[in-house]
Amino acid sequence: MSLGDEHQATEGYGGTGQTRTRLPEGEGGGPYGGARRTGRSSSRSLVTVVGVVVLLIAAIAFANRGGDGSASGTPEADSPKAAATAPSGEKPVDTKTGGIPSGFAHDRQGAESAAANYAVALGSDEMFKKPQRSAILRSIIVPDRVADFEATLDKAYSPEFNKNVGLNEDGTTPKSFTFVSRTSPMGTKVTESSADSATVEVWCSGLLGLAGESSTNPVTSSWFTITMQLQWTNDDWKIVTHSQKDGPTPVPGDERASTADEMAKAVEGYGGFTYAR
């Protein structure tokens, strides 16, 4: 799911109804999905994404100067309205690239759909594994920005970072535990758009932590908003820049926190979503 406050330090780059990012410049910052983890203890402050996870949902610090500021236009006047998950454009988005939905419509809804799905990918537990992380970035980032994103994230997902989120230094999950990193978009909003570019905000909820009886990093939730600048490239929407901020965060309910075993079974038994709009 998105990572700590340190990863939020930059503007860049560890899913529904109306679902709605600047990147690598410095070396600080943890993985994308990470930034959203901001309400955690100091030992996990690195977990605020770059995204998601992040939740990566855990987030990453990317002050990207690569944006050309070409996104322009006036946001449409209509207010966000609740809508069921449905295909954008005239037909369902039924293709995938590297396991991530692709082939989005070349319009406002297509950009929103792409941003929501990319938030899910950046906040997944796969961002903690270099091969899978590289595949994700190649699938959703504009080609000329992939190398920068990879270099920044390779430094962010360090042995120390892995240890801070409860993993082994090599990124593997300790025996008898279940690692959780998942991002779920709550809604999206287009703030700027033109024929071939769009800036989309994605409001998300994220989960991050280790489920297990003796876990010192239990699974916790966080709320954050990811902003992505997208560009129409090679017949699809791709990320140019990515940033994240905390909230909006609802008041916690009165529900009893689940046991470690219940949480582990839930994560293993309920798959995550992909979004078409």
VOBA-1610 file (N, C-alpha, C; in pm, whole numbers, padded with zeros to 5 digits, always signed):
BEGIN
Met+00080-00117+00000Met+00000+00000+00000Met+00084+00123+00000Ser+00145+00250-00034Ser+00216+00366-00018Ser+00297+00362+00084Leu+00478+00554+00249Leu+00583+00512+00336Leu+00607+00618+00441Gly+00698+00686+00488Gly+00709+00778+00600Gly+00721+00921+00559Asp+00736+01006+00656Asp+00741+01148+00625Asp+00860+01180+00539Glu+00969+01104+00553Glu+01089+01132+00477Glu+01061+01114+00328His+00975+01018+00297His+00946+00991+00158His+00853+01094+00101Gln+00789+01168+00188Gln+00699+01271+00142Gln+00775+01397+00110Ala+00898+01403+00150Ala+00974+01525+00140Ala+00985+01578+00001Thr+00957+01499-00102Thr+00965+01549-00236Thr+00829+01543-00299Glu+00818+01595-00417Glu+00688+01600-00480Glu+00666+01479-00566Gly+00751+01383-00562Gly+00736+01281-00655Gly+00707+01146-00602Tyr+00695+01088-00698Tyr+00671+00948-00696Tyr+00718+00870-00578Gly+00653+00337-00154Gly+00615+00257-00018Gly+00644+00280+00065Gly-00782-00039-00583Gly-00852+00050-00608Gly-00986+00035-00597Thr-01301+00391-00853Thr-01421+00341-00789Thr-01514+00442-00817Gly-01575+00485-00782Gly-01662+00589-00828Gly-01579+00684-00908Gln-01573+00804-00864Gln-01490+00899-00933Gln-01352+00889-00874Thr-01273+00808-00924Thr-01138+00790-00876Thr-01040+00893-00931Arg-00950+00951-00860Arg-00857+01058-00909Arg-00707+01034-00875Thr+00056+01332-00989Thr+00148+01285-00889Thr+00262+01361-00922Arg+00537+01477-00861Arg+00656+01516-00924Arg+00765+01426-00882Leu+00858+01395-00951Leu+00942+01287-00911Leu+01089+01312-00892Pro+01167+01207-00910Pro+01301+01196-00858Pro+01388+01316-00878Glu+01442+01357-00768Glu+01533+01469-00774Glu+01637+01445-00669Gly+01592+01420-00546Gly+01685+01395-00438Gly+01696+01248-00412Glu+01779+01211-00318Glu+01798+01071-00288Glu+01720+01029-00165Gly+01659+01122-00096Gly+01588+01087+00025Gly+01462+01012-00011Gly+01371+00992+00055Gly+01246+00938+00011Gly+01240+00789-00001Gly+01132+00735+00044Gly+01115+00592+00034Gly+01026+00561-00081Pro+00990+00441-00101Pro+00913+00394-00213Pro+00778+00460-00225Tyr+00725+00451-00343Tyr+00599+00516-00367Tyr+00495+00478-00267Gly+00421+00388-00289Gly+00312+00358-00200Gly+00339+00387-00058Gly+00451+00434-00020Gly+00485+00453+00118Gly+00433+00577+00184Ala+00425+00685+00119Ala+00392+00810+00186Ala+00266+00805+00265Arg+00178+00731+00225Arg+00052+00731+00296Arg+00061+00680+00435Arg+00170+00614+00470Arg+00178+00559+00604Arg+00208+00663+00708Thr+00192+00783+00681Thr+00232+00885+00776Thr+00175+00871+00912Gly+00084+00824+00961Gly+00045+00831+01101Gly+00112+00728+01183Arg+00220+00667+01140Arg+00283+00561+01216Arg+00388+00609+01312Ser+00440+00517+01389Ser+00543+00550+01486Ser+00667+00591+01413Ser+00761+00655+01485Ser+00881+00706+01421Ser+00960+00594+01357Ser+00954+00476+01413Ser+01030+00365+01356Ser+00980+00329+01219Arg+00857+00373+01186Arg+00805+00340+01055Arg+00782+00464+00971Ser+00841+00574+01013Ser+00819+00699+00942Ser+00868+00693+00800Leu+00957+00599+00768Leu+01004+00588+00631Leu+00892+00544+00538Val+00789+00486+00599Val+00682+00434+00517Val+00578+00538+00481Thr+00604+00628+00396Thr+00501+00722+00351Thr+00502+00723+00198Val+00469+00646+00086Val+00502+00631-00061Val+00545+00749-00134Val+00598+00686-00232Val+00661+00769-00326Val+00595+00816-00425Gly+00386+00553-00351Gly+00309+00571-00351Gly+00313+00548-00340Val+00208+00386-00268Val+00169+00391-00276Val+00237+00390-00211Val+00193+00166-00142Val+00197+00137-00086Val+00205+00169-00096Val+00259+00228-00196Val+00246+00237-00138Val+00221+00230-00138Leu+00112+00186-00080Leu+00050+00204+00033Leu+00146+00188+00033Leu+00209+00139-00065Leu+00295+00190-00094Leu+00256+00219-00103Ile+00123+00126-00038Ile+00063+00205+00012Ile+00149+00178+00084Ala+00311+00274+00161Ala+00437+00330+00195Ala+00477+00428+00086Ala+00532+00577+00090Ala+00543+00668-00027Ala+00683+00719-00050Ile+00706+00772-00165Ile+00843+00801-00196Ile+00870+00946-00231Ala+00992+00987-00202Ala+01022+01125-00224Ala+01073+01146-00364Phe+00994+01208-00445Phe+01040+01236-00580Phe+01011+01380-00614Ala+01115+01464-00618Ala+01091+01600-00659Ala+01126+01603-00805Asn+01032+01578-00889Asn+01060+01563-01031Asn+01057+01697-01102Arg+01164+01725-01167Arg+01168+01849-01244Arg+01145+01818-01390Gly+01104+01695-01415Gly+01088+01654-01553Gly+00960+01702-01616Gly+00862+01745-01535Gly+00736+01789-01592Gly+00755+01913-01677Asp+00681+01917-01786Asp+00697+02032-01875Asp+00587+02134-01853Gly+00500+02103-01756Gly+00393+02199-01726Gly+00294+02213-01838Ser+00291+02111-01928Ser+00203+02122-02042Ser+00057+02101-02006Ala+00030+02037-01893Ala-00109+02014-01858Ala-00178+02147-01840Ser-00285+02166-01908Ser-00353+02295-01900Ser-00502+02275-01919Gly-00574+02381-01903Gly-00716+02370-01923Gly-00789+02397-01793Thr-00919+02401-01802Thr-01000+02429-01684Thr-01075+02304-01643Pro-01069+02267-01515Pro-01140+02147-01470Pro-01287+02158-01506Glu-01345+02047-01539Glu-01486+02049-01573Glu-01566+02089-01449Ala-01673+02158-01470Ala-01749+02215-01361Ala-01826+02112-01281Asp-01853+01995-01341Asp-01936+01900-01268Asp-01868+01851-01141Ser-01944+01834-01034Ser-01890+01789-00907Ser-01876+01638-00909Pro-01782+01585-00829Pro-01766+01439-00823Pro-01896+01375-00778Lys-01935+01268-00844Lys-02056+01196-00808Lys-02021+01050-00786Ala-02087+00987-00693Ala-02063+00846-00668Ala-02103+00767-00791Ala-02025+00668-00826Ala-02056+00585-00943Ala-01998+00447-00923Ala-02068+00349-00973Ala-02020+00212-00960Ala-01896+00192-01046Thr-01812+00097-01005Thr-01694+00066-01085Thr-01743+00018-01221Ala-01706+00088-01324Ala-01753+00054-01458Ala-01646+00090-01558Pro-01651+00033-01677Pro-01550+00060-01777Pro-01551+00205-01821Ser-01435+00259-01850Ser-01428+00395-01904Ser-01434+00382-02056Gly-01480+00485-02123Gly-01489+00476-02268Gly-01608+00392-02310Glu-01607+00345-02435Glu-01720+00272-02489Glu-01713+00123-02466Lys-01597+00073-02423Lys-01586-00071-02400Lys-01498-00095-02278Pro-01509-00210-02215Pro-01432-00240-02095Pro-01282-00237-02119Val-01209-00201-02015Val-01063-00207-02021Val-01028-00351-01989Asp-01002-00431-02090Asp-00982-00574-02068Asp-00841-00621-02103Thr-00749-00528-02118Thr-00611-00566-02147Thr-00522-00531-02029Lys-00408-00599-02019Lys-00314-00574-01911Lys-00171-00572-01964Thr-00087-00493-01899Thr+00056-00488-01930Thr+00129-00513-01799Gly+00202-00623-01792Gly+00270-00656-01669Gly+00174-00679-01555Gly+00054-00729-01586Gly-00045-00756-01483Gly-00124-00634-01440Ile-00098-00518-01499Ile-00167-00393-01464Ile-00260-00354-01578Pro-00385-00318-01547Pro-00478-00278-01654Pro-00415-00172-01745Ser-00445-00181-01873Ser-00390-00086-01971Ser-00492-00066-02082Gly-00457+00018-02178Gly-00548+00044-02287Gly-00664+00134-02248Phe-00635+00237-02166Phe-00740+00327-02119Phe-00787+00422-02229Ala-00909+00469-02212Ala-00966+00560-02311Ala-00889+00693-02312His-00879+00754-02433His-00808+00881-02449His-00901+00996-02416Asp-00947+00999-02289Asp-01036+01106-02245Asp-01025+01120-02093Arg-01109+01207-02039Arg-01106+01236-01894Arg-01125+01110-01810Gln-01227+01031-01841Gln-01253+00910-01764Gln-01138+00811-01775Gly-01078+00803-01894Gly-00966+00712-01911Gly-00848+00751-01824Ala-00825+00882-01811Ala-00715+00930-01727Ala-00743+00898-01580Glu-00868+00915-01537Glu-00905+00884-01399Glu-00888+00735-01371Ser-00931+00655-01465Ser-00920+00510-01449Ser-00774+00467-01440Ala-00691+00525-01526Ala-00548+00492-01525Ala-00486+00531-01392Ala-00516+00651-01343Ala-00458+00698-01216Ala-00499+00607-01100Ala-00624+00565-01097Ala-00671+00478-00989Ala-00598+00345-00991Asn-00586+00286-01109Asn-00517+00158-01121Asn-00368+00169-01089Tyr-00308+00281-01128Tyr-00165+00300-01100Tyr-00140+00319-00951Ala-00235+00382-00882Ala-00222+00398-00737Ala-00222+00261-00669Val-00306+00171-00717Val-00312+00036-00663Val-00179-00035-00684Ala-00123-00025-00804Ala+00003-00092-00835Ala+00119-00037-00752Leu+00126+00095-00739Leu+00235+00157-00664Leu+00226+00130-00515Gly+00107+00094-00467Gly+00091+00066-00325Gly+00092-00082-00292Ser+00125-00165-00388Ser+00122-00310-00366Ser+00249-00363-00302Asp+00242-00483-00246Asp+00360-00544-00184Asp+00466-00580-00288Glu+00428-00585-00415Glu+00525-00617-00520Glu+00628-00506-00538Met+00596-00388-00490Met+00692-00277-00501Met+00814-00301-00413Phe+00805-00394-00319Phe+00917-00422-00230Phe+01015-00523-00291Lys+00984-00573-00409Lys+01071-00671-00476Lys+01122-00609-00605Lys+01252-00599-00620Lys+01310-00526-00733Lys+01259-00571-00871Pro+01260-00700-00902Pro+01212-00741-01036Pro+01069-00697-01064Gln+00981-00720-00966Gln+00841-00680-00983Gln+00827-00529-00986Arg+00905-00460-00905Arg+00898-00313-00903Arg+00939-00255-01039Ser+01045-00309-01095Ser+01091-00260-01225Ser+00986-00284-01333Ala+00920-00400-01326Ala+00816-00431-01424Ala+00700-00334-01412Ile+00662-00301-01289Ile+00552-00206-01266Ile+00587-00070-01324Leu+00707-00023-01295Leu+00748+00110-01344Leu+00752+00114-01496Arg+00800+00009-01559Arg+00805+00007-01706Arg+00665+00009-01766Ser+00569-00040-01690Ser+00432-00046-01741Ser+00355+00084-01727Ile+00389+00166-01625Ile+00304+00282-01597Ile+00373+00418-01606Ile+00504+00420-01623Ile+00577+00547-01630Ile+00613+00580-01776Val+00615+00708-01810Val+00656+00745-01946Val+00798+00693-01967Pro+00830+00639-02083Pro+00959+00576-02108Pro+01082+00656-02065Asp+01083+00787-02092Asp+01204+00864-02062Asp+01218+00897-01913Arg+01122+00855-01829Arg+01132+00877-01686Arg+01156+00749-01606Val+01146+00634-01671Val+01159+00505-01602Val+01293+00491-01530Ala+01404+00524-01596Ala+01536+00509-01534Ala+01548+00592-01407Asp+01495+00714-01409Asp+01502+00800-01290Asp+01420+00741-01175Phe+01302+00692-01208Phe+01218+00633-01105Phe+01285+00509-01045Glu+01341+00425-01131Glu+01404+00303-01083Glu+01522+00334-00992Ala+01605+00431-01031Ala+01722+00466-00950Ala+01680+00518-00814Thr+01578+00602-00812Thr+01532+00658-00685Thr+01473+00550-00594Leu+01389+00463-00652Leu+01325+00360-00571Leu+01421+00251-00526Asp+01520+00221-00608Asp+01618+00120-00567Asp+01692+00165-00441Lys+01713+00296-00430Lys+01780+00350-00311Lys+01681+00354-00194Ala+01556+00384-00225Ala+01455+00395-00119Ala+01425+00260-00054Tyr+01411+00156-00137Tyr+01382+00023-00082Tyr+01512-00044-00039Ser+01574+00013+00058Ser+01703-00035+00108Ser+01683-00140+00218Pro+01789-00212+00256Pro+01777-00308+00366Pro+01724-00243+00493Glu+01766-00121+00519Glu+01721-00050+00638Glu+01571-00022+00630Phe+01527+00021+00513Phe+01386+00050+00494Phe+01303-00077+00514Asn+01347-00187+00452Asn+01275-00314+00466Asn+01263-00352+00613Lys+01370-00333+00687Lys+01370-00367+00829Lys+01272-00279+00905Asn+01264-00152+00869Asn+01175-00058+00936Asn+01028-00095+00920Val+00992-00157+00807Val+00852-00194+00786Val+00825-00336+00832Gly+00925-00401+00892Gly+00905-00534+00948Gly+00954-00649+00865Leu+01008-00622+00747Leu+01058-00729+00660Leu+01202-00763+00695Asn+01251-00872+00637Asn+01393-00903+00648Asn+01467-00804+00561Glu+01596-00788+00582Glu+01673-00688+00506Glu+01668-00711+00356Asp+01652-00838+00314Asp+01647-00868+00171Asp+01507-00850+00114Gly+01413-00803+00198Gly+01278-00777+00150Gly+01182-00894+00163Thr+01230-01007+00211Thr+01143-01123+00229Thr+01065-01108+00361Thr+00955-01180+00370Thr+00871-01172+00489Thr+00917-01272+00595Pro+00931-01229+00719Pro+00973-01320+00826Pro+00878-01439+00838Lys+00930-01551+00877Lys+00852-01673+00891Lys+00737-01652+00989Ser+00623-01710+00959Ser+00503-01705+01043Ser+00430-01571+01038Phe+00469-01483+00946Phe+00401-01354+00933Phe+00343-01338+00793Thr+00249-01248+00779Thr+00192-01213+00649Thr+00215-01064+00628Phe+00286-01028+00522Phe+00313-00888+00493Phe+00196-00827+00418Val+00153-00710+00462Val+00039-00643+00400Val+00078-00505+00349Ser+00055-00480+00223Ser+00077-00348+00163Ser-00026-00335+00052Arg-00128-00257+00079Arg-00239-00249-00017Arg-00299-00110-00017Thr-00329-00059-00136Thr-00391+00073-00152Thr-00527+00058-00219Ser-00624+00130-00169Ser-00758+00126-00226Ser-00806+00269-00256Pro-00820+00305-00385Pro-00871+00437-00420Pro-01016+00453-00375Met-01046+00569-00318Met-01181+00601-00275Met-01253+00690-00377Gly-01175+00764-00454Gly-01234+00852-00553Gly-01126+00925-00631Thr-01163+00981-00744Thr-01066+01053-00827Thr-01122+01187-00872Lys-01032+01279-00907Lys-01075+01411-00954Lys-00971+01465-01052Val-01015+01509-01167Val-00927+01571-01265Val-00920+01720-01233Thr-00800+01772-01212Thr-00785+01914-01180Thr-00737+01996-01298Glu-00669+01933-01393Glu-00625+02001-01515Glu-00626+01899-01628Ser-00654+01946-01747Ser-00652+01853-01860Ser-00639+01926-01993Ser-00582+01854-02087Ser-00572+01902-02225Ser-00585+01777-02310Ala-00566+01789-02438Ala-00586+01673-02526Ala-00498+01555-02487Asp-00371+01578-02453Asp-00279+01469-02427Asp-00214+01471-02289Ser-00272+01544-02195Ser-00218+01545-02059Ser-00332+01568-01961Ala-00310+01521-01839Ala-00413+01537-01736Ala-00348+01527-01599Thr-00396+01606-01506Thr-00352+01597-01368Thr-00469+01541-01289Val-00445+01428-01224Val-00553+01357-01154Val-00516+01335-01008Glu-00610+01366-00920Glu-00592+01340-00777Glu-00669+01213-00742Val-00603+01125-00664Val-00666+01000-00622Val-00667+00994-00470Trp-00786+00997-00413Trp-00800+00986-00267Trp-00797+00839-00231Cys-00707+00801-00139Cys-00687+00659-00109Cys-00685+00625+00039Ser-00711+00500+00065Ser-00692+00442+00197Ser-00588+00332+00179Gly-00499+00317+00277Gly-00393+00217+00263Gly-00375+00131+00386Leu-00323+00012+00366Leu-00289-00080+00474Leu-00141-00114+00463Leu-00074-00122+00577Leu+00068-00156+00575Leu+00107-00219+00709Gly+00183-00326+00702Gly+00233-00387+00825Gly+00245-00537+00815Leu+00281-00599+00927Leu+00296-00744+00935Leu+00185-00802+01022Ala+00113-00899+00967Ala+00010-00967+01044Ala+00072-01092+01105Gly+00066-01103+01236Gly+00124-01217+01305Gly+00113-01196+01455Glu+00106-01303+01529Glu+00084-01295+01673Glu+00186-01209+01747Ser+00314-01216+01709Ser+00416-01140+01782Ser+00470-01022+01701Ser+00391-00973+01606Ser+00437-00864+01521Ser+00454-00735+01600Thr+00567-00669+01578Thr+00590-00538+01639Thr+00552-00427+01542Asn+00512-00465+01420Asn+00466-00371+01318Asn+00329-00416+01269Pro+00226-00411+01354Pro+00094-00458+01314Pro+00038-00379+01197Val-00055-00440+01126Val-00116-00374+01011Val-00197-00254+01056Thr-00167-00138+01001Thr-00238-00016+01033Thr-00290+00049+00904Ser-00385+00136+00919Ser-00444+00202+00802Ser-00402+00348+00795Ser-00409+00405+00678Ser-00376+00546+00659Ser-00459+00601+00544Trp-00471+00733+00539Trp-00547+00800+00434Trp-00457+00904+00369Phe-00459+00912+00238Phe-00372+01005+00168Phe-00429+01035+00030Thr-00378+01140-00031Thr-00420+01177-00166Thr-00297+01182-00255Ile-00303+01109-00365Ile-00193+01104-00461Ile-00230+01193-00580Thr-00134+01270-00626Thr-00155+01353-00745Thr-00061+01305-00855Met-00117+01271-00967Met-00038+01223-01081Met-00056+01314-01201Gln+00056+01347-01264Gln+00048+01416-01392Gln+00065+01306-01497Leu-00034+01291-01580Leu-00033+01186-01682Leu-00013+01245-01821Gln+00048+01164-01906Gln+00070+01206-02046Gln+00028+01093-02138Trp-00039+01128-02247Trp-00081+01026-02343Trp+00042+00984-02425Thr+00089+00863-02402Thr+00211+00813-02465Thr+00190+00671-02516Asn+00228+00646-02639Asn+00214+00512-02697Asn+00074+00456-02679Asp-00023+00539-02709Asp-00164+00500-02705Asp-00214+00461-02567Asp-00162+00523-02464Asp-00212+00498-02330Asp-00167+00611-02237Trp-00230+00620-02119Trp-00191+00719-02020Trp-00073+00666-01939Lys+00031+00748-01920Lys+00149+00711-01842Lys+00182+00824-01744Ile+00246+00788-01633Ile+00282+00886-01531Ile+00408+00964-01567Val+00401+01095-01552Val+00517+01182-01572Val+00571+01222-01434Thr+00482+01263-01345Thr+00522+01300-01209Thr+00420+01246-01111His+00462+01234-00985His+00377+01174-00882His+00411+01236-00747Ser+00311+01273-00670Ser+00334+01327-00536Ser+00221+01282-00445Gln+00240+01299-00314Gln+00141+01252-00220Gln+00133+01339-00096Lys+00013+01348-00039Lys-00005+01424+00085Lys-00104+01347+00173Asp-00103+01376+00303Asp-00192+01308+00396Asp-00336+01354+00380Gly-00428+01262+00414Gly-00570+01293+00419Gly-00637+01308+00283Pro-00766+01346+00287Pro-00851+01368+00404Pro-00872+01238+00484Thr-00872+01251+00616Thr-00882+01136+00704Thr-01010+01140+00786Pro-01092+01036+00779Pro-01218+01033+00855Pro-01192+01006+01003Val-01292+01033+01086Val-01282+01003+01228Val-01289+00852+01245Pro-01199+00792+01323Pro-01201+00646+01342Pro-01332+00600+01402Gly-01376+00481+01363Gly-01500+00428+01416Gly-01476+00356+01548Asp-01579+00291+01599Asp-01569+00223+01728Asp-01546+00072+01714Glu-01517+00026+01592Glu-01500-00117+01572Glu-01379-00171+01649Arg-01393-00295+01695Arg-01282-00360+01763Arg-01175-00398+01662Ala-01049-00375+01695Ala-00940-00413+01605Ala-00936-00565+01597Ser-00918-00618+01476Ser-00913-00762+01457Ser-00784-00820+01511Thr-00787-00948+01539Thr-00666-01015+01587Thr-00570-01031+01470Ala-00444-01061+01499Ala-00344-01081+01394Ala-00386-01194+01302Asp-00443-01299+01357Asp-00485-01413+01276Asp-00599-01376+01183Glu-00694-01299+01235Glu-00807-01255+01153Glu-00759-01167+01039Met-00664-01079+01067Met-00613-00990+00965Met-00538-01067+00857Ala-00455-01163+00898Ala-00380-01244+00802Ala-00474-01321+00710Lys-00579-01380+00770Lys-00674-01457+00689Lys-00750-01366+00592Ala-00780-01244+00637Ala-00853-01151+00550Ala-00767-01113+00429Val-00641-01082+00454Val-00551-01041+00346Val-00530-01155+00247Glu-00517-01276+00300Glu-00494-01391+00212Glu-00621-01436+00142Gly-00736-01408+00203Gly-00861-01455+00146Gly-00935-01358+00057Tyr-00904-01227+00070Tyr-00972-01126-00011Tyr-00872-01060-00104Gly-00891-01078-00233Gly-00799-01017-00328Gly-00825-00868-00343Gly-00727-00796-00395Gly-00744-00653-00417Gly-00821-00629-00546Phe-00857-00504-00570Phe-00932-00467-00688Phe-00848-00394-00792Thr-00892-00401-00915Thr-00843-00312-01019Thr-00965-00228-01056Tyr-00945-00114-01119Tyr-01054-00022-01144Tyr-01064+00018-01291Ala-01185+00029-01336Ala-01208+00075-01473Ala-01260+00217-01474Arg-01317+00262-01366Arg-01362+00402-01352Arg-01420+00418-01214
//
